[in-house]
Amino acid sequence: MISTFLHDALIYLAAAVVFVPVSKKLGMGSVLGYLLGGIIIGPFVLGLVGQEGKDIMHFAEFGVVMMLFLIGLELEPSNFWRMRNLILGAGSLQLCATTILIFALLLFIGFTWQAALAGGLAMAMSSTAIVMQTLREKGLTKTEAGKTSFAVLLFQDISVIPILALLPLLALSGSQVPSGEHVSFISGMPGWAQTLTLLIAVNLVVLCGRFLVVPFLRFIARIHLRELFTAAALLIIVGTASVMILVGLSPALGTFLAGVVLANSEFRHELESDIEPFKGILLGLFFISVGASINFSLIISNPLMIILLVCSIILIKAAVLFFGGSLVKLSFDQNLLFTLGLAQVGEFAFVLFSFIHQLDILSARWTDMMMGVTAITMTITPLLLLINERLILPRFGTKEKEEKEADAIDESNPVIIAGFGHFGSTLGRFLRANGVGATILDNDSDRVDLLRKMGFKVFYGDATRIDILKSAGAGDARILIAAIDSPEINFDLVEKTKKTFPNLTVMVRARNRLDAYEMLDMGINDIYRESLDTSVRLGIDVLAKLGVRKYSATRAGQNFIKYDETALRELAPHRHDQSTYIFNSREQIQIQEQLLTRDREVNPNINDHAWDSDLFEEDGSSTPSAKP
């Protein structure tokens, strides 16, 4: 058993390592690379994994479970209330309209009304995993399309609770569990009893999260062992998922609720940082499993029906989404991104169809076929987004803006700023106030329109495209400032710039210390971490309020930044070896504190008790300082 698991794990990890870099290099994103890798190693191509990928699918679904937990953690009541109109408006429109139209389609091809309604509800779901991963990679989460997508996906995730409660009421008979499948607590109950049990289970998760989990985390936090806190976080997720499976609920739904409950706790950020690394690799395995689970024999035996269902469902969802995007006044290019991004059927459909089959609402043959359709739509989505990005938008979506951009980029400036969000716009205002001309590029059309109204000369364009950089004067400019929100896009921009414009000085925005390490590996020396200067500036103000002279406090802050930049370069080569990294971190902290102590002796106005250093604080993690 262990050897089989290790063999499958080796195959899946090898597929990820081989196909994802190729896909990223071709500009198709990591999700499509995972899906294609799964198809290639699946039972219908190379046959390196068997049973249509179902064995590993159960393990890989844990990545989706973790992702939903993290989304729940991000759902603070204040954020939900601020987005309530968008969530309830766009989300309810998408779910209700899509369900009704797919219900009519399934009735037309011969489904019973119960099966058609259940199938419509399942098919109305979109893939949170694919959409959020793709938006994050492309740096589009803060765009209007990204915000609207998140709102609709959030409404769908929340809607799974009443959908799961409704399905038992649609059952044609008491739920029958096929032989060999896991028997849940609610198996065999009448429909009303199953619905009542599901609602009780949901409320139980909420109550336990509030009155048991938070005190438990406080107890663990007092022990001051990060690995124990990580284990506790995993215990919460695994425990919640196990209880949900036992009851007959979706484990992802249970952990989503647990995340929502913990969103306002003091442990929110620490839980996020501890779970994120596990989520990434397991989510990748999930995408590979989806590709491996596509039943090509079923497609070959029913090609017309499968093609009809796939095309009809994508067209129905796209039409509803485009209409909804128009109602919330998305621009054409943003609406296309929103529409094509959510036009697939999501991972929750696998859970819902499994439950629908368990309740004997849908036959085994149709359940397999609908799951196959779900997997195919998920596989097609990255291709649709790629076609939209490469073919549709350049011709129809941004034609007018590109013509205006070409006219305005004729001027030559010594500085080019790529990315004009909060970070870039502050920098641009500072340069303009000091008489420095800068050519500004941004690929968010809505933001470009807004900035132009505010008086900024901003050009719409993708700075990672060499032709746009050339037209912006990169060949003659002296400095390129990479200030894009997404670290991945910044890396891509820096890599292309160094190859094509080697004489251009590149100055890069880095989100944290880890991003800075990557930039150092690429040979970039001018790196500016977002939180470092702000954190030190706050520390300077703290010292001033404690009675330290402003000049002395400012000098101390400047020295701290200088020593921390030196430590950054010393630690960069060791970051992949944890034990060596920790040892060298302790050494650097000690050196840094000794230097700062010597500075205080030279400047005695700085009180000893008002000084502390933490190399890890600005990473955004909760790792305590390993002080000697």
Residue, then its C-alpha position, 0 to 999 in steps of 0.5 A: m500500500i505504501s509503495t503504491f502511494l509513493h509510486d503515485a506521488l512520484i508520478y504526480l510530482a514529476a508531472a507537475v515539475v515537467f508540465v507546469p514550467v512548460s505551460k508557464k513558459l508558453g504563457m498558459g499559466s500553471v493550472l493548464g500545466y497541471l491539467l495537461g500533466g494529469i491527462i498525459i499520465g492518466p489511464f487514457v494516455l500513458g496509463l501511469v496512474g490507474q482507476e481514472g485518478k480516483d484514488i489520489m483524487h481523494f487525497a488531492e481534494f484536501g488542497v481544495v479543502m485548505m483553500l476554502f479554509l483560507i477563503g473563509l479566514e479572509l471573510e471578515p464580517s466588515n469585508f462581507w458587509r462592504m461587498r454585500n450588494l455585489i455578493l448578493g446581487a451578482g452572486s444570486l443572479q448567476l446562481c439562479a439564472t444558470t440553474i434555471l437554464i441548465f434545468a431546462l436543458l436537462l429536462f429537454i434531454g430526458f432528465t426527471w425534474q428532480a434530477a434536472l434541478a439537482g444537476g442544474l444546481a451542481m452545474a451552476m457552481s464555478s471553480t474557486a480553485i481555478v479562478m482564484q489561482t489564475l487571477r492571483e498568477k496574473g495579478l488580477t485579483k484587485t481588478e474589477a473583474g477579480k473583485t466581481s469574480f470573488a463575490v460570485l464565487l463566495f456566494q456560490d460557496i455559501s450557497v452549497i449549505p442550503i443546496l446540500a440541505l435541499l438535495p435530500l428532499l429531492a430524493l426519489s427514495g431513501s438514500q441508497v449507498p452503492s456497495g463499496e462506498h463509505v456509509s455516512f451517518i445520514s445514510g438511509m435516513p428519510g429526506w427531511a431527517q437528512t436535511l435537519t441533520l445537515l443543518i444541525a451539523v453546520n451550526l455545530v461547526v460554527l459553535c465549536g469554532r467559536f467556543l472550542v477552537v479559539p480557546f484551544l488555539r490560545f492554549i497552543a499559542r502560549i507554548h510558543l512552538r511554531e511547529l505545534f501551532t502548524a500541527a494544531a492548524l492542520l488538526i482543525i482542518v482534518g478534524t472538521a473535514s472528518v466530521m463533515i464526511l462522517v455526517g455526509l457533508s462536503p469537507a470543503l464546506g465544513t472547513f470554509l465555515a470553520g475559516v469564517v468563524l476564525a476570521n475575526s480571531e487573533f490567530r487569523h494571519e498565523l493560520e494563513s501563513d501556516i496553511e498556505p504552503f500545504k495548500g499550494i502543493l495539494l491544490g496542484l495535485f488536485f488539478i492533476s487529478v482532475g486531468a487524470s480523471i477525465n474518462f475518455s472512453l466515455i467521451i468516445s462512446n458518447p461524443l455528441m452528447i458530451i460535446l453538446l453538454v460541454c458547449s451548452i453549459i459553457l454558453i449558458k453560464a457565459a451568457v448569464l455571467f456576461f449579462g451580470g457583468s454588464l449590470v454591475k457595469l464592468s468594462f468590456d475587457q473586464n467583463l470578458l475576463f469575468t465571463l470566461g473565468l467563471a464559465q466552467v463547472g467547479e470542484f464542488a460539482f464533484v461533491l454534489f454529484s457524488f451526493i446526488h448519486q448517493l441519494d439515488i436522484l441520478s443513475a451511475r452512468w449519468t453521474d459519471m458523464m456529468m463528472g466527465v463534463t465537469a472535468i472537461t469544462m475545468t480543463i477548457t477554462p485556461l484555454l479560453l482565458l488564453i484565447n481571450e488574452r491573446l486573440i480577443l482583447p487585442r482585437f476588440g477589447t483594448k483597440e481604442k486604448e492601444e491607439k491612444e497609447a501609441d500616440a502618447i508613448d512617442e515622448s521619451n522619459p528617463v524613467i518607466i514605471a510598470g504598475f500604477g497601483h497604490f505603490g506606483s502612484t505614490l512613487g509617480r507623484f513624488l517623481r513628478a513633484n520633483g520634476v522627473g518625467a516618467t512613462i507610466l504603464d498599467n494593464d488594468s483598464d478601469r484603473v487607467d481610466l480613473l487615473r487619467k481623470m485624476g490628471f495622470k498620463v497613464f498608458y494601458g498596456d502589458a509591461t511584460r510585452i517587449d513591443i510595448l516596452k520598446s514603444a515606451g522607450a525602454g531602449d533609451a530610458r535609464i531606469l525601469i521601476a517594476a511596481i506591479d502588484s503581482p510578484e509573479i508578473n514582476f519576476d517575468l518583467v524583470e527577466k525579460t527586461k534583463k535579456t532585452f535591455p541589459n543597459l536599463t537599470v531595473m529597480v523592483r518592488a518586493r512584497n516581502r523578504l522572500d520575494a527579495y531573495e528571488m530578485l537577488d537570485m536574478g541579479i537585481n540589487d535595487i530591491y525595495r520591500e513594501s513593509l520595511d520602510t513603513s515599519v521602521r518609520l512607525g518605529i521611529d515615531v514610537l521612539a520619538k513618543l518615548g522621549v528620544r530626539k527625532y534626529s536620533a530616532t531617525r538616524a537609528g531607523q536609517n541604521f536599522i535599514k542599512y544593517d537589515e539590507t546587509a543581513l538580507r544579502e547574507l541570508a539569501p544563499h541559505r534560505h532553502d536549508q532551514s537549519t542553516y538559515i535559522f543558524n545564520s538568522r540568529e547570527q545576523i540578528q546578534i550582529q545587528e543588535q550589537l551594531l545597534t547597541r554600539d550606535r546607541e552608545v554613540n547616541p545615548n539619547i536612545n533608550d535601550h528599552a525602546w529598541d528591538s529587532d526582528l528579521f522576520e516581522e516584515d515577512g508577514s509571518s508569525t514566526p517569533s524571533a530566534k534571539p540568542 
